[in-house]
């Protein structure tokens, strides 16, 4: 009997809510329900009088559709709650504007020709190389890095290997260190930067360091950004 296909349609609508938005799931459910009703009407019109349709069967499947619709509605409410929570979190992130953060990873922002990042070798190395790439993945700077174990701070002034200066923007630094046996050594990296914005990206609350977005869970430290000092000269006549 063709009515059996309704269970598959309802199951597909239920499963779809996990991978798509509730709006998309509602659209699919409406389409499947319309197909079912059209099919039901056709079968009622062409049913065999000697073998009439089982009312209990299609009634049960209509109830199943109602159950799926209720679940989608609940998911829609959850999506709204998540959206409200993210909006609230973004609002609280405004307090970070202007501060300097330290975040996990090698992504950093070159700001006014200056950038600061760190790397921490798990153990001493026999060779260590620093490579900086731009947003397009092109290598702009390569130099020897410290081989000492522990955290090292590096300040980059935007100098490129060809002698020119790199423009402000997003960059990525990678430290490759090897031990005596030629094995790669684990290196933990962080980047420092001034917070210039806050927002939500792909359902994740982020802070912006110029052209670089940082997820909240990647932030390790927050500090006040040092204010520029001015020197006043007094002339005595």
C-alpha positions in Angstrom: 0.0 0.0 0.0 1.4 3.5 -1.0 0.5 4.9 2.4 3.5 3.2 3.9 5.7 5.8 2.2 4.5 8.4 4.6 6.6 7.1 7.5 9.7 7.6 5.4 8.7 11.1 4.6 8.0 12.0 8.2 11.3 10.4 9.3 13.2 12.5 6.6 11.6 15.6 7.9 12.6 14.7 11.5 16.2 13.9 10.5 16.4 17.1 8.5 16.0 19.3 11.5 19.4 18.3 12.8 21.2 19.3 9.6 19.1 22.2 8.5 17.2 25.1 10.0 13.7 24.7 11.3 12.4 26.8 8.5 13.8 24.4 5.9 12.4 21.5 7.9 8.9 23.1 8.0 9.0 23.6 4.2 9.9 20.0 3.6 7.2 18.8 6.0 4.6 20.9 4.3 5.6 19.5 0.9 5.5 15.9 2.2 2.2 16.4 3.8 0.6 17.8 0.6 1.9 14.8 -1.3 0.4 12.5 1.3 -3.0 14.2 1.2 -3.1 14.2 -2.6 -2.1 10.5 -2.5 -4.8 9.8 0.1 -7.5 11.5 -1.9 -6.5 9.6 -5.0 -6.6 6.3 -3.2 -10.0 7.1 -1.6 -11.4 7.8 -5.0 -10.1 4.6 -6.5 -10.4 2.2 -3.6 -11.7 -1.2 -4.1 -15.2 -1.4 -2.5 -14.4 -5.0 -1.5 -11.2 -3.9 0.2 -11.7 -0.3 1.6 -8.7 1.6 3.0 -7.9 1.1 6.6 -8.8 4.4 8.3 -6.7 3.6 11.3 -3.6 3.4 9.2 -3.7 6.9 7.6 -5.1 8.4 10.8 -2.0 7.1 12.7 0.2 8.6 10.0 -1.5 11.9 10.2 -0.8 11.9 13.9 2.9 11.1 13.1 3.0 14.2 10.9 1.5 16.3 13.7 4.2 15.0 16.1 7.0 15.9 13.6 5.5 19.3 13.2 5.5 19.9 16.9 9.2 18.8 17.1 10.1 21.2 14.3 8.3 24.0 16.2 10.3 23.2 19.3 13.5 23.3 17.4 12.5 26.7 16.0 12.1 28.0 19.5 15.5 26.6 20.5 17.0 28.4 17.5 15.5 31.7 18.6 16.8 31.2 22.2 20.3 30.4 20.8 20.1 33.5 18.7 19.1 35.7 21.6 21.9 34.2 23.7 24.5 35.0 21.0 23.1 38.5 20.7 23.5 38.9 24.5 27.1 37.5 24.3 28.0 39.8 21.5 26.7 42.8 23.5 28.9 41.8 26.5 31.9 41.5 24.2 31.8 45.3 23.6 33.7 45.6 26.9 36.7 44.0 25.2 36.9 46.7 22.5 40.2 48.5 22.7 41.9 45.9 24.9 44.8 43.7 23.9 44.2 40.0 23.9 46.5 36.9 23.6 44.9 34.1 21.6 45.9 30.5 20.7 47.2 29.9 17.2 49.4 31.5 14.6 46.9 33.9 13.0 47.6 37.6 13.7 47.0 41.1 12.5 49.7 43.4 11.3 48.6 46.8 12.7 50.4 50.0 11.7 53.4 47.9 10.6 53.7 46.1 13.9 52.7 42.6 15.2 53.5 40.5 18.2 53.2 36.8 18.7 54.8 34.0 20.7 55.9 30.4 20.3 56.7 27.8 23.0 59.0 24.8 22.1 58.2 21.7 24.1 61.9 21.0 24.3 65.2 22.4 22.9 65.7 22.1 19.2 68.8 21.8 16.9 67.0 23.9 14.2 64.0 26.1 14.1 62.4 28.1 11.3 59.8 30.9 11.3 57.6 31.4 8.3 55.1 34.1 7.8 52.4 33.9 5.2 49.8 36.5 4.0 46.1 35.9 3.7 46.6 34.3 0.3 49.0 31.8 1.7 52.1 33.4 0.1 55.3 33.3 2.1 56.5 36.9 2.8 59.1 36.3 5.5 61.3 33.4 6.6 64.0 33.5 9.3 65.7 31.3 11.9 63.8 31.1 15.1 65.0 30.5 18.7 65.9 26.8 19.4 65.5 27.3 23.2 62.7 25.4 25.0 60.1 27.6 26.6 58.1 30.7 25.5 59.6 33.2 23.1 58.1 36.5 22.2 58.7 37.9 18.7 57.8 41.4 17.4 57.5 41.7 13.6 57.7 45.0 11.9 56.3 43.9 8.6 59.7 43.4 6.9 59.5 41.0 3.9 62.2 38.7 2.6 62.5 41.0 -0.5 63.3 44.0 1.6 59.9 45.7 1.2 57.3 46.3 3.9 54.1 44.2 4.2 50.8 46.0 4.2 48.6 45.8 7.3 46.2 42.9 7.4 45.9 39.2 8.3 48.9 37.0 8.4 49.8 33.6 9.8 53.1 32.5 11.4 54.3 28.9 11.6 57.3 27.7 13.6 58.9 24.4 12.5 61.4 23.0 15.0 63.3 19.7 14.9 65.3 17.8 17.4 68.7 16.0 17.1 66.9 13.0 15.4 65.2 15.2 12.9 61.8 14.8 14.5 59.4 17.7 14.7 59.0 19.3 18.1 55.6 20.3 19.4 55.2 24.1 19.3 52.4 26.1 21.0 51.8 29.4 19.4 49.8 32.5 20.4 49.2 35.9 18.9 48.6 39.3 20.5 46.4 42.0 19.1 44.1 44.9 19.8 40.3 44.1 19.8 38.6 46.2 17.1 35.2 44.4 17.0 32.9 41.7 18.1 30.3 39.6 16.4 28.9 36.1 15.6 30.3 33.9 12.8 28.7 30.6 11.9 27.0 30.4 15.3 30.2 31.3 17.2 30.9 34.5 19.1 34.1 36.0 18.0 36.4 39.0 18.7 38.2 40.8 15.9 41.8 41.8 15.9 41.7 43.9 12.8 41.3 41.5 9.9 41.5 38.4 12.1 38.5 36.9 13.9 39.2 35.0 17.1 36.8 32.5 18.7 36.2 33.2 22.4 37.5 29.9 23.5 40.9 30.7 21.9 41.4 33.8 24.1 44.0 33.2 26.8 44.6 36.7 28.3 43.1 40.1 28.2 45.0 43.3 29.1 44.5 47.0 28.8 46.1 48.4 25.7 49.0 50.7 26.7 48.2 54.3 25.9 50.6 56.3 23.8 52.7 58.6 25.9 53.3 62.2 24.9 56.2 64.4 26.0 55.6 68.1 26.7 58.5 70.5 26.4 58.4 73.7 28.4 60.5 76.6 27.3 61.6 79.1 30.0 62.2 82.7 28.8 
